[in-house]
Amino acid sequence: MKTDIEIAQEAVMDPIVKVAEKLGISEDDLELYGKYKAKISDEYMERIRENPDGKLILVTAINPTPAGEGKTTTSVGLGEAFGKLGKKAVIALREPSLGPCFGIKGGAAGGGYAQVVPMEDLNLHFTGDFHAITSANNLCAALLDNHIQQGNSLRIDTRQVVWKRCLDMNDRVLRNVVIGLGNKADGTVREDHFAITVATEIMAVLCLAKDMKDLKERLSRMVVAYNYDGEPVTAGDIHAVGSMAALLKDAMKPNLIQTLEHTPALVHGGPFANIAHGCNSVRATRAALKMADYVITEAGFGADLGAEKFFDIKCRMAGLKPDAVVLVATVRALKYNGGVPKAELAAENLEALHKGIVNLEKHIENLQKYGVPVVVTLNSFLTDTEAEISYVKKFCEERGCEFALSQVWEKGGEGGLALAERVLDTLEKKESSFHVLYEDDLSLKEKIETVACGIYGADGVVYSAAAENQLKKLTGLGFGKLPVCMAKTQYSLSDNPDLLGRPEGFKLNVREVYVSAGAGFVVVLTGAVMTMPGLPKEPAAFRIDVGEDGRITGLF
């Protein structure tokens, strides 16, 4: 069986100029990064602004398991299937982080015959967007510490510096560091911290900004520290905005690549969904809606994280209205949720399927709360049996959901035709009555508890003493009207990764709360989730190599 990278490397790609022609984009509207990838010019984005919007389809999933769900694969295959049906479609995805590439998950370009290419470029340096975000973040940190060193006229309390440095790599030893050691000229000694680039506020800001003006306004509002009176000090206060915006100028432009079947794909931005809001950029999604009749986008991890934030943060801020949701599951993952060890998932087990399907049930219920039609798809595996597939199909239809089997990993767009036809049928027959889960005027605690109890199924929320104080302080500073961005383990509906299925009778533990004022939300840290991951004992990096011919192997 060929690996994903082998399939991708054997593909014959169209020049990106030819792919762009399908959308009516001329070569003059592209900024080429070699032959197979390009950025879309600001001038073109402005010209299409008044075009009518296409239909917006969100792809999400049940909680991820070691068995794999194939959300990105399904997104890509669905876009390819639309193309086979003669529909004008665009896929809008996030860019992969180097952390998971070299850590556990591997690449994030889809899989099998439903991939975006060039796969190696996308998973590694791509067009340099993440480098720009890392540089802008660390420039802000350098300017902040320089201000303290050069007299500290803003009276910054060095014990209340909240801005972290960043690196797009899993590196646990950088979570907590001490800086400024050495001579007086080497800076003020203080504790500092690193986050992974995809967990930074600048990543969130870039993905939510509508244009350069909005980007600069958001950058200016970012809280970097507090002064001795407890008042926020912003990036604007330390004169960091213009230079950061200059670094981000090109990174603001969406990237255009293609699938294995030459369907256009806009891949732009990449916030983590278990820490940040987990969606591709507003600019890319908006542009895609103006370019095509159908836009397939995804939100990271399970629907409890990615979809909730897509709806309650991205759609709220950008005025987007999704027309349908595709919820991805696998028989294997449902059996895993039912208590079957990974090594035994190939065997038919209807009892375990019955136990584990409650995870899918909860996600269906959650999505229906937003008023958007739901289509459930099973990402097919050769070990799935007719009895298991029939059981899931009946279960979904009894809950008012459409159902389709997806075979895109094996067959590409051909394997997604049944799903595409089901989605088209749903769009025609069922109108979306999308609405957010909570209103802006609820208190921060009420918003947290609405998500915890309504989406996760918690019995209540327990706040640490620090979180209680932070909530009170942020409300007093005028941040109480912002939406909440819940940082939680992706592996469970609860904040405990070991609680599979549909946990009940648990309390959500909130340990820390802070504001991302530029992004426009309040981050709520629960359980043991961290903003800087570590590498496993045998990281994916061990398998990656490059030959004398320049061919990369082992990326996935």
Salt bridges, closest charged atoms under 4 A:
GLU10 OE1 - LYS2 NZ 2.77
ASP14 OD2 - HIS262 ND1 3.64
ASP29 OD2 - ARG47 NH2 2.68
GLU31 OE2 - LYS253 NZ 2.91
ASP42 OD1 - ARG283 NH1 3.51
GLU46 OE2 - ARG49 NH2 3.22
GLU50 OE2 - ARG49 NE 3.92
ASP53 OD1 - LYS290 NZ 2.87
ASP121 OD2 - LYS37 NZ 2.59
ASP129 OD1 - LYS39 NZ 2.86
ASP145 OD2 - ARG165 NH2 2.97
ASP145 OD1 - ARG190 NE 2.94
ASP157 OD1 - ARG159 NE 2.99
GLU191 OE2 - HIS193 NE2 3.56
ASP192 OD2 - ARG165 NH1 2.59
ASP192 OD1 - ARG190 NH1 3.68
ASP214 OD2 - LYS210 NZ 3.73
ASP214 OD2 - ARG218 NE 3.22
GLU217 OE2 - LYS213 NZ 2.78
ASP229 OD2 - ARG155 NH1 2.95
ASP250 OD1 - LYS249 NZ 3.08
ASP250 OD1 - LYS253 NZ 3.40
GLU298 OE1 - LYS71 NZ 3.46
ASP304 OD2 - LYS488 NZ 2.73
ASP312 OD1 - ARG316 NH2 3.78
GLU351 OE2 - LYS355 NZ 3.74
GLU361 OE2 - ARG399 NE 3.33
GLU361 OE1 - ARG502 NH1 3.24
GLU365 OE1 - ARG502 NH2 2.72
GLU388 OE2 - LYS335 NZ 2.94
GLU397 OE2 - LYS393 NZ 2.88
GLU398 OE1 - ARG399 NH1 3.62
GLU402 OE1 - ARG422 NH1 3.73
GLU402 OE2 - LYS430 NZ 3.78
ASP425 OD2 - LYS429 NZ 3.40
ASP440 OD1 - ARG316 NH1 2.70
GLU468 OE1 - LYS445 NZ 2.87
